[in-house]
Amino acid sequence: MNAPDNSPDLILTARWLVCDNLTPILSDHGVAIKDGKITEIAPLAELMQTHRGVNIVGDNRYALMPGFVNAHHHSFGVSSIMRV
């Protein structure tokens, strides 16, 4: 039986990695992605050593941060259910 392939599909890298407001901004780190999900965050050199041959996307000209979701909407102030 073959062992499962745990290698990421790609590694994203940037000069700065912003995780959240509780974690300091990381430098020279990478984010390993497998099947569209983050599997590992570590220093880039460590990821490159552990996952040789995986495609690396990005360089030191970028910042990598979470996507921002703007979930607000515009309405007429009163829904049609609330109107009498």
Biopython code that builds the backbone (N, CA, C, O; Angstrom):
import numpy as np
from Bio.PDB.StructureBuilder import StructureBuilder

atoms = [
    (1, "MET", "N", (0.836, -1.167, 0.000)),
    (1, "MET", "CA", (0.000, 0.000, 0.000)),
    (1, "MET", "C", (0.888, 1.241, 0.000)),
    (1, "MET", "O", (1.870, 1.302, 0.740)),
    (2, "ASN", "N", (0.547, 2.230, -0.828)),
    (2, "ASN", "CA", (1.331, 3.453, -0.929)),
    (2, "ASN", "C", (0.921, 4.440, 0.156)),
    (2, "ASN", "O", (-0.253, 4.552, 0.507)),
    (3, "ALA", "N", (1.916, 5.154, 0.678)),
    (3, "ALA", "CA", (1.637, 6.206, 1.661)),
    (3, "ALA", "C", (0.981, 7.383, 0.951)),
    (3, "ALA", "O", (1.298, 7.648, -0.209)),
    (4, "PRO", "N", (0.075, 8.097, 1.614)),
    (4, "PRO", "CA", (-0.566, 9.244, 0.980)),
    (4, "PRO", "C", (0.461, 10.332, 0.676)),
    (4, "PRO", "O", (1.419, 10.521, 1.425)),
    (5, "ASP", "N", (0.251, 11.040, -0.424)),
    (5, "ASP", "CA", (1.138, 12.127, -0.817)),
    (5, "ASP", "C", (0.722, 13.379, -0.057)),
    (5, "ASP", "O", (-0.321, 13.966, -0.345)),
    (6, "ASN", "N", (1.529, 13.784, 0.903)),
    (6, "ASN", "CA", (1.223, 14.968, 1.703)),
    (6, "ASN", "C", (1.910, 16.216, 1.183)),
    (6, "ASN", "O", (1.859, 17.263, 1.829)),
    (7, "SER", "N", (2.555, 16.122, 0.025)),
    (7, "SER", "CA", (3.231, 17.285, -0.531)),
    (7, "SER", "C", (2.210, 18.330, -0.952)),
    (7, "SER", "O", (1.167, 17.994, -1.513)),
    (8, "PRO", "N", (2.507, 19.602, -0.680)),
    (8, "PRO", "CA", (1.583, 20.650, -1.117)),
    (8, "PRO", "C", (1.572, 20.772, -2.629)),
    (8, "PRO", "O", (2.511, 20.354, -3.307)),
    (9, "ASP", "N", (0.495, 21.354, -3.151)),
    (9, "ASP", "CA", (0.397, 21.627, -4.586)),
    (9, "ASP", "C", (1.284, 22.805, -4.962)),
    (9, "ASP", "O", (1.855, 22.842, -6.052)),
    (10, "LEU", "N", (1.396, 23.773, -4.044)),
    (10, "LEU", "CA", (2.248, 24.932, -4.265)),
    (10, "LEU", "C", (2.564, 25.595, -2.946)),
    (10, "LEU", "O", (1.924, 25.337, -1.927)),
    (11, "ILE", "N", (3.567, 26.460, -2.986)),
    (11, "ILE", "CA", (3.948, 27.253, -1.823)),
    (11, "ILE", "C", (3.859, 28.715, -2.227)),
    (11, "ILE", "O", (4.469, 29.134, -3.211)),
    (12, "LEU", "N", (3.097, 29.491, -1.463)),
    (12, "LEU", "CA", (3.010, 30.929, -1.677)),
    (12, "LEU", "C", (4.023, 31.607, -0.777)),
    (12, "LEU", "O", (4.181, 31.230, 0.384)),
    (13, "THR", "N", (4.711, 32.610, -1.310)),
    (13, "THR", "CA", (5.691, 33.318, -0.510)),
    (13, "THR", "C", (5.600, 34.811, -0.768)),
    (13, "THR", "O", (5.145, 35.240, -1.829)),
    (14, "ALA", "N", (6.029, 35.591, 0.195)),
    (14, "ALA", "CA", (6.024, 37.041, 0.081)),
    (14, "ALA", "C", (7.039, 37.597, 1.071)),
    (14, "ALA", "O", (7.540, 36.886, 1.942)),
    (15, "ARG", "N", (7.327, 38.873, 0.919)),
    (15, "ARG", "CA", (8.256, 39.512, 1.851)),
    (15, "ARG", "C", (7.669, 39.551, 3.257)),
    (15, "ARG", "O", (8.373, 39.346, 4.246)),
    (16, "TRP", "N", (6.367, 39.818, 3.327)),
    (16, "TRP", "CA", (5.679, 39.866, 4.619)),
    (16, "TRP", "C", (4.469, 38.946, 4.570)),
    (16, "TRP", "O", (3.764, 38.884, 3.564)),
    (17, "LEU", "N", (4.238, 38.241, 5.652)),
    (17, "LEU", "CA", (3.075, 37.379, 5.796)),
    (17, "LEU", "C", (2.276, 37.879, 6.993)),
    (17, "LEU", "O", (2.745, 37.834, 8.130)),
    (18, "VAL", "N", (1.065, 38.354, 6.723)),
    (18, "VAL", "CA", (0.186, 38.876, 7.762)),
    (18, "VAL", "C", (-0.852, 37.801, 8.051)),
    (18, "VAL", "O", (-1.635, 37.443, 7.171)),
    (19, "CYS", "N", (-0.866, 37.286, 9.275)),
    (19, "CYS", "CA", (-1.810, 36.216, 9.625)),
    (19, "CYS", "C", (-3.074, 36.772, 10.265)),
    (19, "CYS", "O", (-4.175, 36.531, 9.770)),
    (20, "ASP", "N", (-2.929, 37.503, 11.345)),
    (20, "ASP", "CA", (-4.060, 38.108, 12.044)),
    (20, "ASP", "C", (-3.522, 39.214, 12.938)),
    (20, "ASP", "O", (-2.321, 39.483, 12.948)),
    (21, "ASN", "N", (-4.408, 39.850, 13.685)),
    (21, "ASN", "CA", (-3.966, 40.969, 14.506)),
    (21, "ASN", "C", (-3.271, 40.530, 15.798)),
    (21, "ASN", "O", (-2.783, 41.383, 16.541)),
    (22, "LEU", "N", (-3.213, 39.241, 16.086)),
    (22, "LEU", "CA", (-2.551, 38.742, 17.289)),
    (22, "LEU", "C", (-1.154, 38.189, 17.016)),
    (22, "LEU", "O", (-0.369, 37.988, 17.943)),
    (23, "THR", "N", (-0.851, 37.946, 15.752)),
    (23, "THR", "CA", (0.422, 37.347, 15.368)),
    (23, "THR", "C", (1.310, 38.413, 14.741)),
    (23, "THR", "O", (0.851, 39.160, 13.877)),
    (24, "PRO", "N", (2.572, 38.499, 15.158)),
    (24, "PRO", "CA", (3.467, 39.460, 14.506)),
    (24, "PRO", "C", (3.594, 39.171, 13.011)),
    (24, "PRO", "O", (3.462, 38.025, 12.581)),
    (25, "ILE", "N", (3.845, 40.201, 12.235)),
    (25, "ILE", "CA", (4.058, 40.025, 10.796)),
    (25, "ILE", "C", (5.314, 39.181, 10.603)),
    (25, "ILE", "O", (6.360, 39.469, 11.185)),
    (26, "LEU", "N", (5.206, 38.151, 9.793)),
    (26, "LEU", "CA", (6.310, 37.229, 9.558)),
    (26, "LEU", "C", (7.058, 37.626, 8.293)),
    (26, "LEU", "O", (6.444, 38.064, 7.321)),
    (27, "SER", "N", (8.365, 37.478, 8.301)),
    (27, "SER", "CA", (9.191, 37.742, 7.116)),
    (27, "SER", "C", (9.806, 36.441, 6.639)),
    (27, "SER", "O", (10.091, 35.543, 7.432)),
    (28, "ASP", "N", (10.006, 36.353, 5.336)),
    (28, "ASP", "CA", (10.664, 35.189, 4.723)),
    (28, "ASP", "C", (9.989, 33.878, 5.089)),
    (28, "ASP", "O", (10.660, 32.887, 5.377)),
    (29, "HIS", "N", (8.686, 33.873, 5.079)),
    (29, "HIS", "CA", (7.898, 32.670, 5.351)),
    (29, "HIS", "C", (7.141, 32.263, 4.093)),
    (29, "HIS", "O", (7.053, 33.026, 3.132)),
    (30, "GLY", "N", (6.611, 31.080, 4.114)),
    (30, "GLY", "CA", (5.802, 30.578, 3.023)),
    (30, "GLY", "C", (4.544, 29.915, 3.552)),
    (30, "GLY", "O", (4.456, 29.552, 4.726)),
    (31, "VAL", "N", (3.580, 29.765, 2.668)),
    (31, "VAL", "CA", (2.313, 29.117, 2.994)),
    (31, "VAL", "C", (2.144, 27.942, 2.034)),
    (31, "VAL", "O", (2.051, 28.133, 0.821)),
    (32, "ALA", "N", (2.105, 26.745, 2.571)),
    (32, "ALA", "CA", (1.914, 25.547, 1.751)),
    (32, "ALA", "C", (0.417, 25.340, 1.529)),
    (32, "ALA", "O", (-0.376, 25.418, 2.467)),
    (33, "ILE", "N", (0.042, 25.076, 0.278)),
    (33, "ILE", "CA", (-1.355, 24.906, -0.115)),
    (33, "ILE", "C", (-1.526, 23.523, -0.737)),
    (33, "ILE", "O", (-0.766, 23.135, -1.624)),
    (34, "LYS", "N", (-2.530, 22.783, -0.264)),
    (34, "LYS", "CA", (-2.881, 21.490, -0.872)),
    (34, "LYS", "C", (-4.390, 21.428, -1.022)),
    (34, "LYS", "O", (-5.132, 21.654, -0.066)),
    (35, "ASP", "N", (-4.828, 21.123, -2.214)),
    (35, "ASP", "CA", (-6.262, 21.031, -2.516)),
    (35, "ASP", "C", (-7.007, 22.302, -2.094)),
    (35, "ASP", "O", (-8.134, 22.238, -1.605)),
    (36, "GLY", "N", (-6.358, 23.460, -2.289)),
    (36, "GLY", "CA", (-6.997, 24.737, -2.002)),
    (36, "GLY", "C", (-7.032, 25.118, -0.535)),
    (36, "GLY", "O", (-7.671, 26.108, -0.176)),
    (37, "LYS", "N", (-6.360, 24.357, 0.328)),
    (37, "LYS", "CA", (-6.372, 24.637, 1.760)),
    (37, "LYS", "C", (-4.946, 24.831, 2.276)),
    (37, "LYS", "O", (-4.006, 24.188, 1.808)),
    (38, "ILE", "N", (-4.810, 25.726, 3.243)),
    (38, "ILE", "CA", (-3.509, 25.937, 3.871)),
    (38, "ILE", "C", (-3.179, 24.723, 4.728)),
    (38, "ILE", "O", (-3.965, 24.313, 5.581)),
    (39, "THR", "N", (-2.000, 24.156, 4.485)),
    (39, "THR", "CA", (-1.586, 22.992, 5.263)),
    (39, "THR", "C", (-0.426, 23.290, 6.199)),
    (39, "THR", "O", (-0.199, 22.565, 7.168)),
    (40, "GLU", "N", (0.316, 24.370, 5.903)),
    (40, "GLU", "CA", (1.501, 24.646, 6.711)),
    (40, "GLU", "C", (1.954, 26.087, 6.485)),
    (40, "GLU", "O", (1.905, 26.592, 5.363)),
    (41, "ILE", "N", (2.391, 26.738, 7.553)),
    (41, "ILE", "CA", (3.048, 28.036, 7.481)),
    (41, "ILE", "C", (4.372, 27.879, 8.202)),
    (41, "ILE", "O", (4.411, 27.470, 9.362)),
    (42, "ALA", "N", (5.462, 28.205, 7.509)),
    (42, "ALA", "CA", (6.792, 28.005, 8.083)),
    (42, "ALA", "C", (7.788, 28.900, 7.355)),
    (42, "ALA", "O", (7.459, 29.464, 6.312)),
    (43, "PRO", "N", (8.994, 29.037, 7.888)),
    (43, "PRO", "CA", (10.029, 29.766, 7.153)),
    (43, "PRO", "C", (10.196, 29.160, 5.752)),
    (43, "PRO", "O", (10.163, 27.941, 5.584)),
    (44, "LEU", "N", (10.373, 30.024, 4.761)),
    (44, "LEU", "CA", (10.449, 29.556, 3.376)),
    (44, "LEU", "C", (11.562, 28.537, 3.179)),
    (44, "LEU", "O", (11.365, 27.534, 2.492)),
    (45, "ALA", "N", (12.724, 28.778, 3.768)),
    (45, "ALA", "CA", (13.847, 27.837, 3.610)),
    (45, "ALA", "C", (13.467, 26.442, 4.106)),
    (45, "ALA", "O", (13.836, 25.436, 3.501)),
    (46, "GLU", "N", (12.731, 26.396, 5.207)),
    (46, "GLU", "CA", (12.297, 25.107, 5.761)),
    (46, "GLU", "C", (11.307, 24.408, 4.826)),
    (46, "GLU", "O", (11.404, 23.201, 4.601)),
    (47, "LEU", "N", (10.352, 25.177, 4.282)),
    (47, "LEU", "CA", (9.379, 24.581, 3.356)),
    (47, "LEU", "C", (10.066, 24.068, 2.094)),
    (47, "LEU", "O", (9.732, 22.997, 1.588)),
    (48, "MET", "N", (11.029, 24.841, 1.589)),
    (48, "MET", "CA", (11.744, 24.428, 0.374)),
    (48, "MET", "C", (12.554, 23.158, 0.625)),
    (48, "MET", "O", (12.672, 22.316, -0.265)),
    (49, "GLN", "N", (13.107, 23.012, 1.814)),
    (49, "GLN", "CA", (13.883, 21.820, 2.163)),
    (49, "GLN", "C", (12.965, 20.605, 2.313)),
    (49, "GLN", "O", (13.283, 19.512, 1.844)),
    (50, "THR", "N", (11.834, 20.811, 2.967)),
    (50, "THR", "CA", (10.898, 19.718, 3.241)),
    (50, "THR", "C", (10.151, 19.276, 1.991)),
    (50, "THR", "O", (9.890, 18.086, 1.814)),
    (51, "HIS", "N", (9.808, 20.216, 1.128)),
    (51, "HIS", "CA", (8.975, 19.934, -0.047)),
    (51, "HIS", "C", (9.725, 20.293, -1.333)),
    (51, "HIS", "O", (9.330, 21.200, -2.066)),
    (52, "ARG", "N", (10.784, 19.582, -1.584)),
    (52, "ARG", "CA", (11.611, 19.851, -2.780)),
    (52, "ARG", "C", (10.793, 19.644, -4.057)),
    (52, "ARG", "O", (10.031, 18.686, -4.186)),
    (53, "GLY", "N", (10.978, 20.566, -4.985)),
    (53, "GLY", "CA", (10.343, 20.435, -6.289)),
    (53, "GLY", "C", (8.935, 21.001, -6.379)),
    (53, "GLY", "O", (8.344, 20.992, -7.459)),
    (54, "VAL", "N", (8.384, 21.491, -5.282)),
    (54, "VAL", "CA", (7.041, 22.069, -5.305)),
    (54, "VAL", "C", (7.123, 23.476, -5.889)),
    (54, "VAL", "O", (8.053, 24.223, -5.583)),
    (55, "ASN", "N", (6.163, 23.836, -6.721)),
    (55, "ASN", "CA", (6.128, 25.150, -7.352)),
    (55, "ASN", "C", (5.981, 26.247, -6.303)),
    (55, "ASN", "O", (5.099, 26.175, -5.446)),
    (56, "ILE", "N", (6.845, 27.266, -6.368)),
    (56, "ILE", "CA", (6.806, 28.399, -5.446)),
    (56, "ILE", "C", (6.316, 29.619, -6.212)),
    (56, "ILE", "O", (6.847, 29.956, -7.271)),
    (57, "VAL", "N", (5.292, 30.282, -5.665)),
    (57, "VAL", "CA", (4.684, 31.445, -6.304)),
    (57, "VAL", "C", (4.873, 32.650, -5.399)),
    (57, "VAL", "O", (4.547, 32.597, -4.213)),
    (58, "GLY", "N", (5.401, 33.744, -5.959)),
    (58, "GLY", "CA", (5.596, 34.973, -5.211)),
    (58, "GLY", "C", (7.070, 35.277, -5.044)),
    (58, "GLY", "O", (7.926, 34.476, -5.419)),
    (59, "ASP", "N", (7.362, 36.444, -4.476)),
    (59, "ASP", "CA", (8.738, 36.830, -4.174)),
    (59, "ASP", "C", (8.719, 37.955, -3.151)),
    (59, "ASP", "O", (7.678, 38.236, -2.557)),
    (60, "ASN", "N", (9.857, 38.600, -2.943)),
    (60, "ASN", "CA", (9.960, 39.577, -1.866)),
    (60, "ASN", "C", (9.389, 40.953, -2.209)),
    (60, "ASN", "O", (9.613, 41.909, -1.467)),
    (61, "ARG", "N", (8.662, 41.069, -3.308)),
    (61, "ARG", "CA", (8.006, 42.336, -3.647)),
    (61, "ARG", "C", (6.570, 42.390, -3.133)),
    (61, "ARG", "O", (5.886, 43.394, -3.333)),
    (62, "TYR", "N", (6.106, 41.344, -2.483)),
    (62, "TYR", "CA", (4.696, 41.237, -2.133)),
    (62, "TYR", "C", (4.466, 41.096, -0.636)),
    (62, "TYR", "O", (5.374, 40.771, 0.129)),
    (63, "ALA", "N", (3.224, 41.349, -0.246)),
    (63, "ALA", "CA", (2.738, 41.022, 1.092)),
    (63, "ALA", "C", (1.617, 40.008, 0.912)),
    (63, "ALA", "O", (0.802, 40.136, -0.002)),
    (64, "LEU", "N", (1.575, 39.037, 1.748)),
    (64, "LEU", "CA", (0.547, 37.994, 1.687)),
    (64, "LEU", "C", (-0.318, 38.143, 2.930)),
    (64, "LEU", "O", (0.187, 38.098, 4.052)),
    (65, "MET", "N", (-1.622, 38.320, 2.733)),
    (65, "MET", "CA", (-2.528, 38.520, 3.853)),
    (65, "MET", "C", (-3.854, 37.854, 3.575)),
    (65, "MET", "O", (-4.161, 37.534, 2.426)),
    (66, "PRO", "N", (-4.658, 37.638, 4.628)),
    (66, "PRO", "CA", (-5.956, 36.996, 4.432)),
    (66, "PRO", "C", (-6.842, 37.815, 3.508)),
    (66, "PRO", "O", (-6.705, 39.034, 3.416)),
    (67, "GLY", "N", (-7.745, 37.135, 2.831)),
    (67, "GLY", "CA", (-8.715, 37.835, 1.999)),
    (67, "GLY", "C", (-9.671, 38.624, 2.875)),
    (67, "GLY", "O", (-10.038, 38.185, 3.965)),
    (68, "PHE", "N", (-10.061, 39.764, 2.400)),
    (68, "PHE", "CA", (-11.005, 40.583, 3.146)),
    (68, "PHE", "C", (-12.393, 40.361, 2.570)),
    (68, "PHE", "O", (-12.588, 40.435, 1.356)),
    (69, "VAL", "N", (-13.342, 40.094, 3.428)),
    (69, "VAL", "CA", (-14.708, 39.841, 2.991)),
    (69, "VAL", "C", (-15.570, 41.010, 3.424)),
    (69, "VAL", "O", (-15.635, 41.339, 4.609)),
    (70, "ASN", "N", (-16.225, 41.630, 2.473)),
    (70, "ASN", "CA", (-17.118, 42.738, 2.760)),
    (70, "ASN", "C", (-18.535, 42.196, 2.639)),
    (70, "ASN", "O", (-19.080, 42.105, 1.539)),
    (71, "ALA", "N", (-19.130, 41.835, 3.771)),
    (71, "ALA", "CA", (-20.422, 41.154, 3.754)),
    (71, "ALA", "C", (-21.599, 42.105, 3.959)),
    (71, "ALA", "O", (-22.710, 41.660, 4.247)),
    (72, "HIS", "N", (-21.368, 43.394, 3.815)),
    (72, "HIS", "CA", (-22.490, 44.321, 4.010)),
    (72, "HIS", "C", (-23.331, 44.410, 2.743)),
    (72, "HIS", "O", (-22.901, 43.983, 1.671)),
    (73, "HIS", "N", (-24.506, 44.957, 2.870)),
    (73, "HIS", "CA", (-25.356, 45.160, 1.698)),
    (73, "HIS", "C", (-26.108, 46.468, 1.868)),
    (73, "HIS", "O", (-26.197, 47.007, 2.972)),
    (74, "HIS", "N", (-26.643, 46.968, 0.779)),
    (74, "HIS", "CA", (-27.441, 48.188, 0.811)),
    (74, "HIS", "C", (-28.904, 47.798, 0.669)),
    (74, "HIS", "O", (-29.259, 46.986, -0.186)),
    (75, "SER", "N", (-29.738, 48.373, 1.499)),
    (75, "SER", "CA", (-31.164, 48.095, 1.404)),
    (75, "SER", "C", (-31.901, 49.423, 1.496)),
    (75, "SER", "O", (-31.286, 50.486, 1.573)),
    (76, "PHE", "N", (-33.183, 49.349, 1.487)),
    (76, "PHE", "CA", (-33.981, 50.556, 1.551)),
    (76, "PHE", "C", (-34.232, 50.991, 2.993)),
    (76, "PHE", "O", (-35.013, 51.913, 3.228)),
    (77, "GLY", "N", (-33.594, 50.352, 3.948)),
    (77, "GLY", "CA", (-33.736, 50.726, 5.343)),
    (77, "GLY", "C", (-34.852, 49.960, 6.044)),
    (77, "GLY", "O", (-34.749, 49.696, 7.242)),
    (78, "VAL", "N", (-35.889, 49.606, 5.346)),
    (78, "VAL", "CA", (-36.994, 48.846, 5.909)),
    (78, "VAL", "C", (-37.324, 47.743, 4.922)),
    (78, "VAL", "O", (-37.551, 48.002, 3.740)),
    (79, "SER", "N", (-37.351, 46.520, 5.408)),
    (79, "SER", "CA", (-37.666, 45.423, 4.506)),
    (79, "SER", "C", (-39.141, 45.433, 4.138)),
    (79, "SER", "O", (-39.952, 46.059, 4.820)),
    (80, "SER", "N", (-39.482, 44.749, 3.074)),
    (80, "SER", "CA", (-40.883, 44.694, 2.652)),
    (80, "SER", "C", (-41.746, 43.986, 3.680)),
    (80, "SER", "O", (-42.955, 44.214, 3.729)),
    (81, "ILE", "N", (-41.150, 43.127, 4.506)),
    (81, "ILE", "CA", (-41.899, 42.443, 5.563)),
    (81, "ILE", "C", (-42.287, 43.410, 6.661)),
    (81, "ILE", "O", (-43.344, 43.264, 7.274)),
    (82, "MET", "N", (-41.433, 44.409, 6.920)),
    (82, "MET", "CA", (-41.694, 45.364, 8.001)),
    (82, "MET", "C", (-42.695, 46.451, 7.603)),
    (82, "MET", "O", (-43.230, 47.134, 8.477)),
    (83, "ARG", "N", (-42.957, 46.625, 6.321)),
    (83, "ARG", "CA", (-43.868, 47.668, 5.874)),
    (83, "ARG", "C", (-45.301, 47.286, 6.180)),
    (83, "ARG", "O", (-45.683, 46.123, 6.052)),
    (84, "VAL", "N", (-46.082, 48.252, 6.578)),
    (84, "VAL", "CA", (-47.491, 47.992, 6.909)),
    (84, "VAL", "C", (-48.369, 48.572, 5.831)),
    (84, "VAL", "O", (-49.593, 48.467, 5.909)),
]
sb = StructureBuilder()
sb.init_structure("model")
sb.init_model(0)
sb.init_chain("A")
sb.init_seg("    ")
for serial, (resi, resn, name, xyz) in enumerate(atoms, 1):
    if name == "N":
        sb.init_residue(resn, " ", resi, " ")
    sb.init_atom(name, np.array(xyz, "f"), 0.0, 1.0, " ", f" {name:<3s}", serial, name[0])
structure = sb.get_structure()
